[in-house]
Amino acid sequence: QRRRQLGTTGKTVLCRAGEPDTSQLPSREDFAQQQQKLSQTHEAVCKQEQHLKQLREQVATQLRPKSQALEALERRAVEIKERLRISDGVACQLFELKCHLQEMGRSVQRREHAIEQLKRQQDVERSRRATLHKKLEFAAADLSAARQVDAGRLWSGRPPTQNEELHVAVGVQADFTHAEAT
């Protein structure tokens, strides 16, 4: 028995039943070409694997310093964060100190103002005391003069005149009497 079957060339080929169809098998030339392509592909794969191995090694050697640098940068970032936290604390303290210093400055200004007022009051009081002291000196001089006049009258026996009378209120009369005596 024979059967019809399409061959590799597209022509109908007669084959016996039970026999393998050899028309579909590649020729030796095709087989050699496929073997050569397979060898070339194998060589290309080997080269690619070798190249990948080299690239992995290169990446690993490049990544080691970079990972170490990254770790160093992370440590530095932690240090900077800590410094920033400390700096924020210091900034708060500086602000508090600034406010305290401003308040102390205002307090010092108030005290200096009070001291100036007290000095002015002391100057006024000194001036009043000096005036009172002079008035007391004049009154004492008038009193002494009046005693001398009274003592002279007692010895001479003449009556006192109105201008020579000494009043107990020393203020204006004492100045008037002293002014007439001088």
C-alpha positions as CSV (number, residue, x, y, z in Angstrom):
1,Q,0.0,0.0,0.0
2,R,1.1,3.3,-0.9
3,R,-0.1,6.7,0.3
4,R,0.2,10.1,-1.1
5,Q,1.9,12.7,1.0
6,L,3.3,16.2,0.4
7,G,7.0,16.3,0.4
8,T,9.3,19.1,1.6
9,T,9.4,20.6,-1.9
10,G,5.6,20.7,-2.0
11,K,5.3,17.9,-4.5
12,T,3.2,14.9,-3.8
13,V,5.4,11.9,-3.0
14,L,4.3,8.2,-2.8
15,C,5.3,6.4,0.3
16,R,4.8,2.9,1.4
17,A,2.6,2.4,4.4
18,G,4.6,1.7,7.6
19,E,7.8,3.2,6.2
20,P,8.9,6.5,7.7
21,D,8.6,9.4,5.4
22,T,12.2,10.5,4.7
23,S,11.1,13.3,2.5
24,Q,10.4,15.4,5.6
25,L,13.9,14.8,7.1
26,P,16.5,17.5,6.6
27,S,19.3,16.7,4.3
28,R,22.9,16.3,5.5
29,E,23.7,19.8,4.3
30,D,20.8,21.2,6.3
31,F,21.8,19.2,9.3
32,A,25.4,20.4,9.0
33,Q,24.2,24.0,8.7
34,Q,21.9,23.6,11.7
35,Q,24.8,22.0,13.6
36,Q,27.1,24.9,12.7
37,K,24.4,27.4,13.8
38,L,23.9,25.5,17.0
39,S,27.7,25.6,17.6
40,Q,27.8,29.4,16.8
41,T,24.8,29.9,19.2
42,H,26.5,27.9,21.9
43,E,29.7,29.9,21.5
44,A,27.7,33.2,21.6
45,V,25.9,32.0,24.7
46,C,29.2,31.1,26.3
47,K,30.7,34.4,25.4
48,Q,27.6,36.2,26.8
49,E,27.8,34.1,30.0
50,Q,31.5,35.1,30.3
51,H,30.7,38.7,29.7
52,L,27.8,38.6,32.2
53,K,30.2,37.1,34.8
54,Q,32.7,39.9,34.2
55,L,29.9,42.5,34.4
56,R,28.7,41.0,37.7
57,E,32.3,41.1,39.1
58,Q,32.7,44.6,37.9
59,V,29.4,45.7,39.4
60,A,30.2,44.0,42.6
61,T,33.6,45.8,42.9
62,Q,32.0,49.1,42.0
63,L,29.1,48.5,44.4
64,R,31.3,47.7,47.4
65,P,32.8,51.2,47.7
66,K,29.4,52.7,46.8
67,S,27.6,50.7,49.5
68,Q,30.3,51.7,51.9
69,A,29.9,55.3,50.8
70,L,26.2,54.9,51.2
71,E,26.6,53.6,54.7
72,A,28.9,56.5,55.5
73,L,26.4,58.9,54.1
74,E,23.6,57.3,56.2
75,R,25.8,57.7,59.3
76,R,26.5,61.3,58.4
77,A,22.8,61.9,57.9
78,V,22.1,60.5,61.4
79,E,24.8,62.8,62.8
80,I,23.4,65.8,61.0
81,K,19.9,65.0,62.2
82,E,21.3,64.8,65.8
83,R,23.1,68.1,65.3
84,L,20.0,69.7,63.9
85,R,18.0,68.4,66.9
86,I,20.6,69.9,69.3
87,S,20.7,73.1,67.2
88,D,16.9,73.4,67.5
89,G,17.2,73.0,71.3
90,V,20.0,75.6,71.4
91,A,17.9,77.9,69.2
92,C,15.0,77.7,71.7
93,Q,17.4,78.4,74.6
94,L,18.9,81.3,72.7
95,F,15.4,82.7,72.0
96,E,14.6,82.4,75.7
97,L,17.9,84.1,76.7
98,K,17.2,86.9,74.2
99,C,13.8,87.4,75.7
100,H,15.3,87.4,79.2
101,L,18.0,89.8,78.2
102,Q,15.4,92.2,76.6
103,E,13.4,92.0,79.8
104,M,16.5,92.6,81.9
105,G,17.4,95.6,79.6
106,R,13.9,97.0,80.2
107,S,14.3,96.4,83.9
108,V,17.7,98.2,83.9
109,Q,16.2,101.1,82.0
110,R,13.3,101.4,84.6
111,R,15.8,101.3,87.4
112,E,18.0,103.9,85.7
113,H,15.0,106.1,85.2
114,A,14.0,105.6,88.9
115,I,17.6,106.4,89.9
116,E,17.6,109.6,87.8
117,Q,14.3,110.6,89.4
118,L,15.7,110.0,92.8
119,K,18.8,112.0,92.0
120,R,16.6,114.9,90.8
121,Q,14.6,114.6,94.0
122,Q,17.8,114.6,96.1
123,D,19.0,117.7,94.2
124,V,15.7,119.4,95.0
125,E,15.9,118.3,98.6
126,R,19.6,119.5,98.8
127,S,18.6,122.8,97.4
128,R,15.7,123.1,99.9
129,R,18.0,122.1,102.8
130,A,20.6,124.6,101.6
131,T,17.9,127.3,101.5
132,L,16.5,126.2,104.9
133,H,20.1,126.1,106.3
134,K,20.7,129.7,105.0
135,K,17.4,130.8,106.5
136,L,18.4,129.1,109.8
137,E,21.7,130.9,109.7
138,F,20.0,134.2,109.0
139,A,17.5,133.5,111.8
140,A,20.3,132.6,114.2
141,A,22.1,135.8,113.2
142,D,18.9,137.8,113.7
143,L,18.3,136.1,117.0
144,S,21.8,136.8,118.1
145,A,21.4,140.4,117.0
146,A,18.1,140.7,118.7
147,R,19.6,139.3,121.9
148,Q,22.4,141.9,121.7
149,V,19.8,144.6,121.1
150,D,17.7,143.4,124.0
151,A,20.8,143.3,126.2
152,G,21.8,146.8,125.1
153,R,18.3,148.1,125.9
154,L,18.3,146.5,129.2
155,W,21.5,148.3,130.0
156,S,20.5,151.6,128.3
157,G,16.9,151.6,129.4
158,R,15.3,152.7,126.1
159,P,12.0,151.1,124.7
160,P,12.2,148.8,121.6
161,T,11.2,150.2,118.2
162,Q,8.8,148.4,115.9
163,N,11.5,147.4,113.4
164,E,13.6,145.8,116.1
165,E,10.9,143.4,117.4
166,L,11.6,139.8,116.8
167,H,8.7,137.5,116.1
168,V,8.7,133.8,116.8
169,A,7.8,133.0,113.2
170,V,11.3,133.3,111.7
171,G,10.5,133.1,107.9
172,V,9.9,136.5,106.2
173,Q,10.5,138.6,109.3
174,A,13.9,137.0,109.9
175,D,14.9,137.8,106.3
176,F,13.5,141.3,106.7
177,T,15.3,141.9,109.9
178,H,18.5,140.4,108.6
179,A,18.2,142.4,105.4
180,E,17.9,145.6,107.5
181,A,20.7,144.6,109.7
182,T,23.1,144.2,106.8
